[in-house]
Amino acid sequence: MAASDMDNTELLSALHAIVGEVGVLQGSDMAAYEEGARYGQGRARLVVRPADVAQVQAVVRLCAARGIALLPQGANTGMVGASTPDMSGTQLVLSLSRLRSHCEVDVANRSVVVDAGVTLQELNDKLEPHGLWFPIDLGANPSIGGMVATNTGGTRLIRYGDVRSNLMALQVVLMDPPGEVLELGRALRKNNTGVDWKQLFVGGSGAIVTRATIQVHARPTQRATALVVPASDEAVMELLQAFERDLGDWLAAFEGISGNAMQAAIDHVPNLRNPFAPDDAPEFAILVELEANAAAKYSQLDLQEALNSFLEDQFESTIVNAALGNATELWHLRHSISEGARALGKPIAFDVSVPRSRIMEFCRKGRELVARDYPFLTVVDFGHIADGGVHFNVIWRKDATEPYDPAVVQRLRDAIYGMVVQDFGGSYSAEHGVGPHNLAYYQRFTPPLLQQWADGWRDRLDPQHLCGTVDLGTAKN
Ligand SMILES: Cc1cc2nc3c(=O)[nH]c(=O)nc-3n(C[C@H](O)[C@H](O)[C@H](O)COP(=O)(O)OP(=O)(O)OC[C@H]3O[C@@H](n4cnc5c(N)ncnc54)[C@H](O)[C@@H]3O)c2cc1C
């Protein structure tokens, strides 16, 4: 990476000329941009917040001309330390949070053209009056640009797919030629005119995402939710297959929650209760949700009744208990697990995936490994069982018998990721990306030829290697 030849006073006045005083932050005002949601804590040179694409272009041109490293940032909810600057104090954080004036809904096309800085919640508020939504569902409120750059998954992936599968078109500002705007794709569901270039910017970087055109979906008219307790680990897949066979058109979520995860949320997050009280939290439960769009006028469908009757049939074979109803409360419990786990101590997070047929086996072997080699650590696992994803989080509790030791964390990470990738044919990062946090595993598990290709693509996109946190081709977020 070339060193910048511009001092801070000169840079500040150049940025003021582009974005005005309101568009630049310095000193303590930068704190929220320097610390990540889970990992990443650094020092920004300055934070620049362009309000339109022309300002993004001008900032990029300035950076390219004067060798200034820049780091795109959306809502800073990323989980792999890729959205925060390093400790060098040389990186300019390019926050897209003010790039939010454009959000144009095409109701008949079921699509929306939206600026990168618009948040998921804002987008859904805008879509609601049209009976539409963007159903990527997670316990955070990311920006659309960040969602594209990380290819966000979430809890409804089995029904609606990830960001990648809903992306129709993308606008990016390039590092080379500096500041050039590239429009990739159109608001089309079919377009077989060669390589789908926009996908090279999904889950990667080396350019600034400024606008996306995404497919949105009809809001469900009915929902039915239940938290069920499987009869055994083996019963989990039998239950999922029964759902897909009998109610498959409506299955939207099938989320696993371990007893430790449920208890951590109940104990530490206000206004949560154990849905199975007065019994203890079960060892494992599954949050199931069905969604349907059938209008009452044309359909006799009562989704909750269908779910209840299905669960009755499953009693004593695949399930042994169920808490029905209050969807808001059940989802609040699900989305509070991360907060509950953080309250217990320091999380060592594993966002992994395996073929879903082996997910319960992986969780069992992972727990056995931790209990055997690291008995002072606590596993708080939960995940998107139906898509094979699991947040196999291990907590170094505040009251653990051993003091926190980064060398132990490193050994644990090597052991779990080795098991996931080598023994289970899985992925060491199911949905959060690579970033500095997972860089060593990218280098260990990605075939050398693919790393060369990624590096070549990065060289083409960003020849000075100015944009982003780490140099690993496109797979850096
Ligand atoms: C409580 C919690 C729960 C979560 N649950 C899930 C989950 O279930 N599934 C899931 O997939 N993720 C989950 N995440 C992770 C996170 O929300 C996603 O990675 C998110 O989509 C990142 O978007 P962001 O706007 O916050 O991006 P940031 O965190 O700001 O940035 C993330 C990366 O994208 C790059 N980037 C951001 N904006 C742009 C842009 N406009 N152009 C180019 N690059 C850009 C950054 O440089 C960085 O590398 C969770 C996070 C939290 C805190």
The ligand as an ORCA input file, in Angstrom:
! r2SCAN-3c Opt
* xyz 0 1
  C     -26.423     -8.815     17.049
  C     -25.975     -9.142     15.651
  C     -26.566    -10.199     14.973
  C     -26.157    -10.520     13.675
  N     -26.760    -11.567     13.042
  C     -26.390    -11.873     11.783
  C     -27.037    -12.942     11.077
  O     -27.925    -13.623     11.599
  N     -26.635    -13.183      9.799
  C     -25.644    -12.459      9.182
  O     -25.335    -12.734      8.018
  N     -25.019    -11.455      9.827
  C     -25.355    -11.149     11.100
  N     -24.721    -10.124     11.750
  C     -23.588     -9.443     11.077
  C     -23.884     -8.093     10.397
  O     -25.081     -7.525     10.802
  C     -23.759     -8.167      8.911
  O     -22.465     -8.528      8.529
  C     -24.140     -6.826      8.248
  O     -24.791     -7.109      7.082
  C     -23.036     -5.792      8.010
  O     -23.645     -4.576      7.538
  P     -23.138     -3.158      8.067
  O     -23.861     -2.085      7.355
  O     -23.184     -3.089      9.535
  O     -21.638     -3.181      7.550
  P     -20.328     -2.792      8.336
  O     -20.212     -3.564      9.590
  O     -20.226     -1.339      8.453
  O     -19.225     -3.316      7.300
  C     -19.047     -4.697      7.088
  C     -18.074     -4.882      5.915
  O     -18.668     -4.370      4.726
  C     -17.867     -3.327      4.171
  N     -18.789     -2.297      3.699
  C     -19.781     -1.705      4.402
  N     -20.468     -0.866      3.618
  C     -19.866     -0.922      2.403
  C     -20.098     -0.273      1.162
  N     -21.109      0.582      1.029
  N     -19.291     -0.550      0.123
  C     -18.273     -1.452      0.249
  N     -18.001     -2.096      1.388
  C     -18.795     -1.830      2.445
  C     -16.967     -2.851      5.299
  O     -15.752     -2.307      4.796
  C     -16.756     -4.134      6.069
  O     -15.750     -4.876      5.432
  C     -25.120     -9.776     13.047
  C     -24.537     -8.695     13.718
  C     -24.943     -8.377     15.009
  C     -24.285     -7.214     15.701
*
